[in-house]
């Protein structure tokens, strides 16, 4: 009979634990919901909207994209050297198809962008935009 009494006590203890855990569950859910709604907020400033390349304000440096892989410094210098205020061409090491062309005056960059933009070089149409500042 002692064994039955011990079993009954063990079952009663398990039953009371089960009831205690189900009663505590709604309280735990309420605590979790409270924590979620009061979450941390970022202190970083909001990202500025990205302006499409076509709408960048004019400046004296042009950004060239979609250049054929075989395009070199001499080719670009001869193309852009005919515009007023031409200063230099900078190729980007390790990146084919892009370059920067710098002018001394804004007017030269504007004229070059209008004159060269959309031009076919090799088998590609060159995209000319102003450098992002």
Residue pairs with C-beta under 8 A, 6 or more apart in sequence:
53 63
53 127
53 129
53 130
54 129
56 129
56 130
56 131
56 132
57 130
57 133
58 106
58 109
58 110
58 113
58 130
59 106
59 109
59 130
59 131
59 133
60 85
60 102
60 103
60 104
60 105
60 106
60 108
60 109
61 100
61 101
61 102
61 103
61 109
61 130
61 131
62 80
62 100
62 101
62 102
62 103
62 109
62 112
62 113
62 128
62 129
62 130
62 131
63 98
63 100
63 128
63 129
63 130
63 131
63 132
64 76
64 98
64 99
64 100
64 101
64 126
64 127
64 128
65 97
65 98
65 126
65 127
65 128
65 129
66 97
66 124
66 125
66 126
66 127
67 76
67 96
67 97
67 98
67 99
67 121
67 124
67 126
68 97
68 121
68 122
68 123
68 124
69 96
69 97
70 122
71 97
71 99
71 121
71 122
72 91
73 89
73 91
75 121
76 89
76 91
76 99
76 101
77 89
79 116
79 121
80 86
80 89
80 101
80 112
80 116
83 103
83 108
83 111
83 112
83 115
84 103
84 105
84 107
84 108
84 111
85 103
85 104
85 105
85 107
85 108
85 109
86 101
86 103
86 104
86 108
86 112
87 102
87 103
87 104
88 101
88 102
89 99
89 100
89 101
89 102
90 99
90 100
90 101
90 102
91 99
92 98
92 99
92 100
100 131
101 109
101 112
103 109
103 112
109 130
112 128
113 128
113 129
113 130
116 126
116 128
117 126
117 127
117 128
118 125
118 126
118 127
118 128
119 125
119 126
120 126
